[in-house]
Amino acid sequence: MSTRYALREGIIIRRKQLPNGDIVITLISENGKWRAIAKKGKLLGGNLGKLSLFHDVTVQYYRKNDEDLALITQVQLGGALPQLADPAVYPYAHILAELTDKLTVDVHLGENIHSYLASGLRGLAQHSDPEAVALIMSWKLLQQAGLSPRLLRCARCGASETGLMFDIAAGGITCNKCNSGIKLNPKAAAELSAIMHATMHEVLQHPLSERNLHWVLLSRYISFHVTALQSLNNLQRFTLQVI
Ligand SMILES: [Zn+2]
């Protein structure tokens, strides 16, 4: 049987180096999520550095049989955003990549989630306020996964009059009667609504206030509705003192 090579393109959202030096990567592309392995010393025409987190790559690979991980034989770098390696930006890129990874466990979200991640990473690299980009794009990734918070009606009883309490478990704002959750202020509530309904570019026209509150809300929402993210735990700047 002859070896059949194939090509695959995508953004590297996870990278794990094994004790023997081999590297397992997870790519997200328009066609979904995909894992492959690069064997140390066996990568032709490329080096393992090209297989870095957040790189947009095209890999050539083959698979001996269906059960094996695809084996990468060549890597071509389609695009790298060197700014993402900046220690002031990297933690935010890690959040978007890890969130994308967790949102696509056993679910095919494909094209949209890939393009939102790509524009989020570009935004992080280019914008002077990467923290705001990370907050906005994390919510937009959740939205693409069908996990938008409910903001227009009470998340618990459906009443159309809503207050300022955000109930994480119920998945959104509650009314003054149900009145459960984390207390937002009018500005933070308006910003959350803008994040869900306007473009990233539009939201970035005004600096986001209450960063701490935004991080608390986002991290608790993700922990409850998706899973706890290592990257959010690493972002130690939020101290949860508002709750
Ligand atoms: Zn209610």
Boltz pocket constraint, residues with backbone or C-beta under 6 A from the ligand:
constraints:
  - pocket:
      binder: B
      contacts: [[A, 154], [A, 155], [A, 156], [A, 157], [A, 158], [A, 159], [A, 174], [A, 175], [A, 176], [A, 177], [A, 178], [A, 179]]
      max_distance: 6.0
